[in-house]
Amino acid sequence: MSKRERNQECTIYIGNLDANVTESLLYELFVQVAPIAAIHFPKDRILKTHQGYGFIEFESSRDVEYAEKVMQGIKLFNKILKINKVGAASVKNRDLEIGATLFVNNLDDLVDENLLSTIFQQFGPFHRKPEIKKKANSEGSYALIHYKNFNDSDKALAKMQNQFILDKKISIDYALKKNSKGSKTTKHGDETERLLLEKAKQNNYQL
């Protein structure tokens, strides 16, 4: 289902989903509450497993509040579902990593946060200042660049890919984000994350 077709006023977010939960199971559960227009169930492109959350669009906005009240606290596979409206309040209250975060690899040892700020802030404002981290069990370091929006991070990725910073050619990609269990398996920059950020802006939520 495309962004143009999705009605956010009729949509709820469902989190803390067990790995055994399927799209058909969610449908069978929530259709008992109200008629469903569509289900958006993001999956890992490689593993084809879901990412621990999904979105259900009902046919009427009046059904959203009712579904939130009725289904809050319901357990699936012994895990309590987290249910929120898709809007300003739900974006504020959820601990999702909503941000345009780039992973910059192969940094020269002399590169510091100030130099990265000077280079990357030309593409747009930061959500927070760049971070340089040492690689575990290996030599070298990498950086995380946190932009406020995806237009700027997309531009930085395109312009800086394979460029030299001091004496090393860097590589850039979207950083990995944590899943519900705390491990890092999926990348920032997917359709769902962009949708949530855009919705936050529409509701004047400042990241």
C-alpha positions in Angstrom: 0.0 0.0 0.0 1.5 3.4 -1.0 1.8 6.5 1.2 -0.9 8.2 -0.9 -3.5 5.6 -0.1 -2.8 5.3 3.6 -5.1 7.3 5.9 -3.1 8.1 9.0 -6.2 9.4 10.8 -7.6 5.9 10.7 -4.3 4.1 11.6 -2.9 2.6 14.8 0.6 1.5 15.6 1.1 -2.0 17.2 4.4 -2.8 18.8 6.1 -5.5 20.9 5.1 -8.2 18.5 6.4 -11.7 19.0 8.3 -13.2 16.1 5.5 -15.8 15.7 2.9 -13.1 15.0 1.7 -13.1 11.3 -0.2 -10.6 9.3 -3.2 -12.9 9.0 -3.2 -13.4 12.8 -3.3 -9.6 13.3 -6.1 -9.3 10.8 -8.2 -12.0 12.5 -7.7 -10.4 15.9 -8.4 -6.8 15.0 -11.2 -7.4 12.5 -13.3 -8.4 15.5 -13.0 -4.8 16.7 -13.8 -2.9 13.5 -13.6 -3.3 9.7 -10.0 -3.2 8.5 -9.0 -1.3 5.4 -5.4 -2.5 5.3 -2.4 -3.8 7.3 1.1 -2.5 6.9 3.5 -5.1 8.3 7.2 -4.0 7.6 9.6 -6.9 7.0 13.3 -7.3 6.7 14.1 -7.4 3.0 16.6 -10.2 3.4 15.4 -12.3 6.2 11.7 -11.7 5.4 10.9 -11.5 9.1 8.8 -8.7 10.6 10.4 -6.0 12.7 8.4 -6.2 15.8 5.7 -3.7 14.9 3.0 -3.0 12.4 0.2 -0.6 11.4 -3.5 -1.3 11.0 -5.7 1.1 9.1 -9.4 1.0 9.9 -12.2 2.1 7.6 -13.2 4.9 10.0 -11.3 7.2 12.2 -13.9 6.6 14.9 -12.7 3.0 15.1 -9.1 4.0 16.1 -9.9 5.2 19.6 -12.2 2.2 20.2 -9.6 -0.3 19.1 -6.9 1.4 21.2 -9.1 1.1 24.3 -10.4 -2.4 23.7 -7.1 -4.0 22.6 -4.7 -2.3 25.0 -3.1 -4.9 27.3 -4.0 -7.9 25.0 -1.3 -10.6 24.9 0.0 -12.5 21.8 2.4 -15.3 22.5 2.7 -14.0 26.1 3.8 -10.5 25.0 1.6 -7.5 25.8 0.8 -5.5 22.7 1.7 -1.8 22.6 -1.0 0.2 20.8 -0.9 3.9 19.9 -2.6 6.2 17.5 -0.4 7.3 14.7 -0.1 11.1 15.4 1.8 13.6 17.4 1.0 12.1 20.8 1.9 8.6 19.9 5.1 9.7 18.2 6.1 11.6 21.4 5.4 8.8 23.7 7.1 6.0 21.8 10.7 5.1 22.1 11.3 4.6 18.4 14.5 5.7 16.7 13.0 8.1 14.3 15.9 9.9 12.7 18.0 10.2 9.6 21.1 8.6 10.9 24.1 7.8 8.7 26.9 5.4 9.3 30.3 6.7 8.1 33.0 4.0 7.8 36.8 4.0 7.4 37.6 7.2 9.2 41.1 8.5 9.4 42.4 8.5 13.0 42.9 12.2 12.9 39.2 13.0 12.1 37.3 14.4 15.0 33.7 15.5 15.7 34.4 19.1 14.8 35.7 18.2 11.4 32.7 16.0 10.7 30.4 18.8 11.8 32.1 21.2 9.4 31.8 18.8 6.5 28.3 17.3 7.0 26.4 20.3 8.3 26.5 21.8 4.9 23.8 19.4 3.9 21.4 20.3 6.7 20.9 20.7 10.5 21.7 17.9 12.9 19.4 16.2 15.3 22.4 15.9 17.6 26.1 16.3 17.0 28.2 13.6 15.2 29.6 10.7 17.2 32.9 8.9 16.6 33.1 5.4 17.8 35.9 2.8 17.9 35.2 -0.5 16.2 35.0 -3.5 18.5 37.8 -6.0 18.2 39.4 -4.3 15.3 41.4 -1.2 14.3 39.8 1.9 13.0 36.7 4.0 13.8 33.4 5.0 12.4 31.0 7.9 12.9 27.2 8.4 13.3 25.7 11.5 11.7 22.2 12.4 12.9 20.2 14.6 10.7 16.8 16.1 11.4 15.2 14.9 8.1 15.7 12.4 5.4 16.1 14.9 2.6 19.4 16.1 4.1 20.7 12.6 5.0 19.9 11.4 1.5 21.7 14.3 0.0 24.7 13.8 2.3 24.9 10.1 1.4 24.8 10.8 -2.3 27.4 13.6 -2.2 29.9 12.2 0.3 29.9 8.5 -0.8 33.4 7.4 -1.6 34.9 10.9 -0.9 38.2 11.4 0.9 38.3 12.8 4.4 42.0 13.5 5.1 43.8 10.4 3.8 41.0 7.9 3.7 38.1 7.2 1.4 34.9 6.9 3.4 31.9 4.8 2.8 28.4 5.8 3.9 25.1 3.9 4.5 22.1 4.3 6.8 23.0 3.2 10.3 21.5 0.1 11.8 18.8 0.6 14.4 17.9 -1.5 17.4 14.9 -3.8 17.3 12.6 -4.6 20.2 15.2 -6.9 21.8 18.0 -4.4 21.6 20.0 -6.0 18.8 20.7 -4.2 15.5 19.3 -5.9 12.5 17.6 -3.3 10.3 18.6 0.1 8.9 17.3 3.6 9.3 15.7 5.2 6.3 13.0 2.7 5.6 9.5 3.7 4.4 7.9 3.3 7.8 10.4 5.5 9.6 10.2 8.2 6.9 6.4 8.1 7.3 6.6 8.5 11.1 8.9 11.4 10.8 6.7 13.1 8.2 3.7 12.6 10.5 5.6 14.1 13.4 6.3 17.2 11.4 2.7 17.6 10.3 1.8 17.6 14.0 4.5 20.1 14.9 6.5 17.7 16.9 10.1 18.9 17.1 12.8 16.2 17.0 
